[in-house]
Amino acid sequence: MAIGKLVLLIGVVLVLLGLVLTYAPGLLSWFGHLPGDIRKEGEGGSFYLPITSMIVVSIVLTILINLFFRR
C-alpha cells in the first residue's frame, strides 16, 4: 500500500512541475544558474556540472520526505 501512495505522490509532483514549466517557465529560470554550478564551454564541446542546484534539490527532497513519511 505504501508503494502505491509513493507512486501517486510522484505522479502528482510531476504533473505540477509540468504545469509550472508550461504556463510559468520564468518561475524556475534561476535553477541551473546558481553560484557554484560549473559551466565550461570550448571549441570541442561544453561541460556542465550543477553542483549547487543538486544540493538545493537534495535539501528540499529530504525535508519533504521527512515531513510526509515521519512515523
ABEGO torsion letter per residue (X at the ends): XAAAAAAAAAAAAAAAAAAAAAABAAAAAABGABBGBBBBBBAAEBBBBBAAAAAAAAAAAAAAAAAAABX
